[in-house]
Amino acid sequence: MTIETSFDSNYRKVLVAARRARQLQSGSQALVSTQSSKPCRIAQEEINAGKIAYVKTDTPVVKPPVEESGIPILTN
């Protein structure tokens, strides 16, 4: 596992911000001083300030095995 401070995609950045916003809604304290009261905006400001990191595991993504190829076609 490695701790990442920079984001490799905008999708990952949005996922991390969403998770942090949920933490803020559950009562966590903000890591930056802000004028905003919205958890999503506070999470974005924390990320932009470099206060948020995420853990990237070294586990490879494995697709589940598929027994049949293709999509079954239904006929009348």
Summary of the structure (lengths in Angstrom):
residues: 76
radius of gyration: 19.1
end to end distance: 52.2
largest distance: 63.7
contacts: 126
relative contact order: 0.21
helix: 34%
strand: 8%
